Amino acid sequence: MRASSARGCRLCGHNCQVDRRSGQRGRCGAGQAIGFAQAVAHHGEEPPLSGVSPGGSGAIFFTRCNLACAFCQNWQISQTPGAGLDITIENLVEVMLRLAEAGVHNINLVSPTPYVVEIAQALNLAKSQGLKLPIVYNSGGYDSPRALAIMEGLVDIYLPDAKIGLDPSLGPGDPDPVAMRLFGAGDYAAVNQLALKEMWRQTGHLTLDSRGLATRGLLVRHLVLPDDLARTSLVLPWLAESLGPATYLSLMAQYHPNHRLRGDSLAEFRQFPGLTRPLSLREYELSVDQAWRLGLTNTFVQDLAAATNYRPNFNKPDAFN
Ligand code: SF4
């Protein structure tokens, strides 16, 4: 079976409406086939996903992301033309079943948004062939209602980013120049808030089994940036008010000046001097304190050493080892 990519693609906030079945490509660069980079047992995800036993999270990394984060740690596969392999739906089913046989705790679809049509078909096939593991949808949080409707009933755990808060000084529909510069999407926050609400409607708050492993629900990731550039101080109250203080949150400290925050591209970001340095302990502690004050007690925190520990290299067979 060939991958049958979206016709008039509206799978993310960019709403390109290109006919990928006829070979057109939109902002993400995804075409007809599934762009595949790597499948690994990942031991560096949050504890409910990676677990403490040897299994790990069965991470399947797709290429050609629909966002363009300036400091993306996966830039080798997300923003490099020609990276990875083009695979079929059957190939993807084999990858899922192989990970399950290896003993992973879940199937973790990383940057799946441009491929939800094919992923839905692969999941139906894999489930019919015995796949019983929880399915994790691990996206940048810029998913359209259409993409999430396709995934409803197939995904057990949503693991989206909330990359930046909504700037209250902007009018409805006004593009956000900071979100555009940092993530390649001027309407990111508005699209993200709708997506998170829909993910929560579908699956509710995260639930864990007796081993502490996630079985269903929503876990939101937020990377705290230097100088509050991700507007953490607005993201946290929105989560507490809109989804409730029982929301599971992964508050990440692993910012590192990466990708376009190095070398010749650095000059493009001179208006954001904080991005040239790691997050300070003080900045991170302020964000953790705010989360606790808002009652977001289901918050996973990171050591600042994560900035050096979680830098993958996709030129290696296992990017994390
Ligand atoms: S997934 Fe998003 S960026 Fe890619 S073609 Fe579809 S609408 Fe455009």
Boltz pocket constraint, residues with backbone or C-beta under 6 A from the ligand:
constraints:
  - pocket:
      binder: B
      contacts: [[A, 9], [A, 10], [A, 11], [A, 12], [A, 13], [A, 14], [A, 15], [A, 16], [A, 17], [A, 18], [A, 25], [A, 26], [A, 27], [A, 28], [A, 29], [A, 30], [A, 66], [A, 113], [A, 114]]
      max_distance: 6.0
